[in-house]
């Protein structure tokens, strides 16, 4: 890239929650981008400052100096995640120029949803875990391979729990659980929130676009400017605004199976045989093996497994997804930020909370 011209920038996954906020930040900085989206271009991105291109069609323009990748498998079954990871990586590879800059947006979940693996601003190894965790690790490894093959400048940005105005991942579920009286935490175990506001995510990614290192190599960033804020510091004001009392689960909910053998023993209750796949595939470790096995089955066998309408045995008080949620809410490991010098968060803690309360009270 020549230093005397504005870089040619693409954002893949630009129609998502973070992508839309990032586009506004880049527009404020007068940096036009090509927004690459999964759906119909004319419906995906507001305004006309940025060009829009569908990920589903071939791109015929010049390759980009900088690509920010926010895309990840969504709204597809877990066993399909590896294929979608490769499709996204192939899209990025077609878009970026040799020697270009790639900013891959990842997540703290590469260390386990509840941070049960060692934290390090370095590479991670392939793991057997939930489909989401496996996908995030796999994406990092795929782009590390592209970096080596094409001499890229690669920044891997692992985000904390992205909350903020209208966050569908954290703000919405918190409100829903408070309103419906579902457990929002664990007695005696208020965990680190390890949060980052979506506005601060967009601010940091924009900062990287403008000021990041252009040299070939791999750099790791951890963004959780509110890592030390306890979940209760976010939840209690929201509960007060709604007029409800937070419900807490007993600490026994945190004793989840931690191996494939334990998970299979947990699952093998008196259930109909054809529902066994569905139960196993929901587990953390055995689910990884089950999805890998299913991908190797003939298509007719896959279809029979996936279309089964078998009835499960009585469910435990809390399902696995709710147990995972509560483990995160009780987490005692802090995911501290590792960011470039010179960046300042767009929103403070108080401003972040105010933005969520404003979203809650809008209209």
Secondary structure as UniProt FT lines:
FT   TURN            3..4
FT   STRAND          9..12
FT   TURN            13..15
FT   HELIX           17..28
FT   TURN            29..30
FT   STRAND          33..37
FT   HELIX           41..44
FT   STRAND          51..54
FT   TURN            55..56
FT   STRAND          64..69
FT   HELIX           78..80
FT   HELIX           81..95
FT   STRAND          96..107
FT   HELIX           108..111
FT   TURN            113..114
FT   HELIX           131..150
FT   STRAND          153..159
FT   STRAND          161..163
FT   TURN            165..166
FT   TURN            168..170
FT   HELIX           171..180
FT   STRAND          185..186
FT   TURN            187..188
FT   STRAND          195..197
FT   HELIX           198..211
FT   STRAND          217..223
FT   TURN            227..228
FT   HELIX           231..242
FT   STRAND          248..249
FT   HELIX           251..254
FT   HELIX           260..267
FT   HELIX           273..275
FT   HELIX           276..281
FT   HELIX           285..295
FT   HELIX           299..307
FT   HELIX           320..329
FT   TURN            341..342
FT   HELIX           349..361
//
